Amino acid sequence: MPAMASNTTSRTGGEYSEGSIRVLKGLEPVRQRPGMYTRTDNPLHVLQEVLDNSADEALAGHGKKIRVTLHADHSVTLEDDGRGIPFGMHPEENAPVMELVFTRLHAGGKFDKGKGGAYSFSGGLHGVGVSVTNALAKRLEVTSCREGKVAHMAFAGGDVVEPLQVREAGDGERRTGTAVRVWPDGKYFETTAIPMAELLHLLRSKAVLMPGVTVTLTTEKTRETQTWLYKGGLRDYLTQALSTDPVIPLFEGESFADAAHESFAEGEGAQWCVAFTEDGAPLRESYVNLIPTSAGGTHDSGLRDGLFNAVKSFIELHALLPKGVKLLPEDVFARASYVLSAKVLDPQFQGQIKERLNSRDAVRLVSGFVRPALELWLNQHVEYGKKLAELAIKAAQVRQKAGQKVEKRKGSGVAVLPGKLTDCESRDLSHNEVFLVEGDSAGGSAKMGRDKESQAILPLRGKVLNTWEVERDRLFANNEIHDIAVAIGVDPHGPHDSPDLSGLRYGKICILSDADVDGSHIQVLLLTLFFRHFPKLVENGHVFVARPPLFRVDAPARGKKPASKAYALDEGELTAILDKLRKEGVRENAWSISRFKGLGEMNAEQLWDTTLNPDTRRLLPVRLGAIDFGATESLITKLMGKGEAAARRELMELHGDSVEVDV
């Protein structure tokens, strides 16, 4: 009798065994999935990785010139007069440091912060940087000048093609600095053309944020050279960029922590310039350690919080608020244009291209410096303070009036709201949000910790029904789904229907479940419900997923810093928090780590700080992205369909190794 085969075989006939598991090495992950590491519409971001290194040198006080050259052969050279990349042998890796910087994903000089490191402040701790540039380039050449010597290397497709060569610097050659020439590989980008408007904006902003540093752009084809050297900093830049004149003199300032500061490291802080205009589109730009954060983040939230509290305090002091008007942060912020430059010791960004800052402490950092400065300014310039108060109150009245109009339209014939829904006070759709919370105990904490003005809570009991194959007219047989539909005020519909969305009661519908596997399951079931039976809510950007933390770290007092607490979304953030504590001199294991088994373990204050507060929470918008509706529908059918066990198994065999599971 023949022996039975020990390996399983999928429906497609491919063998799945130990040999099927592939380990990507070196820069292979970048070439396999470039979109995880950079923008793929054009190569500007991979060039920015090199530019940011030059900016970090200038930020550290080691350079005064940055030069970018666009060559006729579509390559780009970026040069600086900084210290030059070290090119000696690494003490542990037995390879030249210059080679490691360009060929290892997590190699760099910015992991050790503080006085002992090469950089006190830099654009983040991801450690992928110029190695991604190298991985996605047909060719990359680097020249480093330091210690009277010149070192040169060349790479192709991320691999060394010209090994390190070191020679003595000749007469007239520059003594320090780095030059990197890059030929982006067109197969990784939709186009290799550099978007000139974005590049000009990027270079100009670097010059603005580093007064005294000369930034130059030369284009070989046109033989044009543009130079930026700002001495007036943020004020000059914002004044030139505004389309209309401000109605109040520009409010500007800067403040940084000193060595005696209780909560923040020496040098952390912010520089800002704010203008208020009556019309025109507001201009808003923010940066962290010179990295442009086009999607904003917690430092922007800190500026908003500081402005709001200072203006609110002024209005209360002078009794300017009309009866029945409730002021919100967006009322003060509505007509604000600003440029904000924050310095954060260990910045945590969302994603590899660093478009959004996620560091929770940045809210307190920026707000703590902006608020007292603006309060002082307003009380020194009372007439301007009253003008600013007038702008904010006018915005609040317009907002409240719009909310009342919506309420009148949906006033008749509304179904009775579910009894377990704890509703919010406001009826302003742009401000309201409802949290669909897993479990009654978590719902209790959420009710106590929420902002009653704008946040509603709907607790859900147990697992929600899998609605992928449930007919629309049978949905309301399930109590939980009935309550969700009635609470949000929209009837179930299909992707090609034109549902009446005028009854929608909340601008944001937020799924809030535990950070464990069961919570992920409930999240998937609710996403299935919205995609299948409320697709227009997804399409119009009303559905979100809240991300509560998995860990809490309690650190003891150290030096002049008091005891503190920090929250981590996952193991990666936990490691970063512990590394920071070690660098601050906290003794190993002097901290305590708590793992939240569920939302019910958080008290109201913790839930507010980590998950409900708009300034510090992680709230992910649900989008289809580049995947079309049909492709998404096919994928969810495989995942949620009752008769799709074989297809699910095949999917897990193909992609199971790329998923981290928290068991």
Steps between C-alpha positions, in 0.01 A plus 500: 500500500659833402587749777270801536648838406584702811465845339168672449416624150275795421231502235744661258737205534789691663683323783496660844792378713799628700667597172204725411597753767712778355709734715561840340851628569681830473304750292273239339194604711523853357520382139215250555266753667631853430164655593554398864813714521448798272271677253495324165332770290839670457849480656488826698468327837806276450697813411358671807653224715844620385402866537378437856841361594662824379239701693570297815869593469406868476254460790784354708711809418741332256403649165406827333443393136271252325515470122269299270581445131254361243717343228412467132508117529214511760733429791511728806796603717453616859799656677571653840797636694431296814732261680492237223379139543758295695672245275712300744422139598205447733624353831239219503384442141846465338397717204556866406248726674420674170399165350277418799321836479400437137433124509345425842141599575552568868843661510565866580641755741168622641397225739708626794343825612628746757848627571672170421358463149605647166161675468297642788208575266424335167209396281406177669600151605376287209857433384407428138604833345760502223510121479153525338638761259778257409265201463282683246784654295656366179823653627609699805839661558611644833807710582591594856766751605630502856826494696698613194389202292250432221306169489292376206260207442248409229193274511262354242156371600613527862812284457862618515652526150798721586647415842619765741796701375672749732759759394660813640314823422673708235579870507188709460262208575242553768595361841161381630159402364305234314387481136248238385403457134188289432357351181143396603386170343189565289353154556415590861330834425208614289732769361862593565422868441550708814192717584668841489238686704537251787880505478513882505266509799710241682829682442353839587354362823838353601654847461217659701541255786878539507574875494855560380519177295527552122294258288570491125330327207673474161331361186752395233254501207392860550825615666291664770603534863270597786625585847315538831651662808253621763592709799149602604388139550135403534356854501645589158390169354141516627460866400613425144281188474169651620248589229328766715626732772450390862244693706714462812880544516685170463537310825843337507726348757731220597563315820718202589547293813814559706692243702280565804168435324287245685332326205712544186860454392730797458449656156149361440245765409360696208522808283177637352344783304120537478287737291122551510324607179133570424497332159714292266616141548704457820864397451617236748841339509666304776839337545670273752878527516481655149296207360183633328188338650246560226232298686559693824499308826523546873718815478226669292249386764718662766500831312121482461457414868727786612328756275151388607566505873674838486216661298232332715672629815511854353130486402400381848717764668332779301150338501472516120309178429131556404240291679431164333830491305737214576857545381690204350868469396415509128327837548828658605696302242262562206674815373853415618796466266825381654850364462605275787846352552526256792810338646428157652770274640352164394233573235262215419347527153207328333649303207841505338456825307450691826200706388335503844646527851353256754706585812238550773721727712523751212149629582605603852841618376367750243185599688698559820722755325241664269219561750684719755671695221169581328322579828771753580485649148118530504499677833769738376300572182139503625350658185653232280388240753141620465529487121621140521218416742253652253632275218471187719150585628381569144630157389322334795170669413523394134576143608212484748258647245600234246443232764151632574408486129597134485292431810188661347529290183500176690262602775196304385456128482824401675493149644530465877869492586629184674492524878863397546622784275656781703460789258703819470365853548611654170310453174785626282574217256858613438574479871295201621633147532360172630714219642377144452660350809564132567352400836284669763786556748708684238186689402472619861858633503445663161182674621686644798813598306346642180444860395123529563473785253600303190550128583225238519549143627315188383610186693473169313447164669706205377591421141306683231325286239697420183279688252686420177231258379201645692220650291439869564138456613609250766769721654273659760419159650834540676474745792860626484479582128158659545641726771803597287283592199250702707778678694687615189175599324564338160315202350691197362574528128708356216805639315292622204211645704450869575409493870366802686795614714322810633408308815865416581554596863880475528784614275727228638391142577786348700548127565659456844597146599769334713858493369504116504392228254133499613491877460640468148227245421226740615667776299489282185133411558406870531707595196321223310165648606592850380657388173209267415200695623618863547757544219421869442612576857837339422521672161428843654762459772273461804636167635810481723684246713630608843827345615530466878842421651611153603753607768545760770846583638536664842843656547642618834625851567847563354704802602275803477244318287194370690352152464328460163282265299505418130284285273613269219286382211712189444832329578692738271382810686562327833864439400540866398360621836734272697799614290416861580477424874840331491652805328349720772688294757215290638632180656415181309159358607438793737192562287183292503318379188126432502328321214137590439301181447206709387345845494310415819831511693548868418347764722325803349810722514721242328243437228471875436878556485572209269193439285235774518692829517525633139845644575667180620299205366574276200199504270537330163266597213350204312566538126500276195824663383640371171291180517174524307161399642485171308845385616415584861167318473675189365755506783236542773296217347802273547542618859137511614303269267359181655590275208852640452703281737733375223561851364567626855750221561681584175508869595650417839761271344604776260507790746506347848870566553465874438262549795595545864243340730457595863393176668 
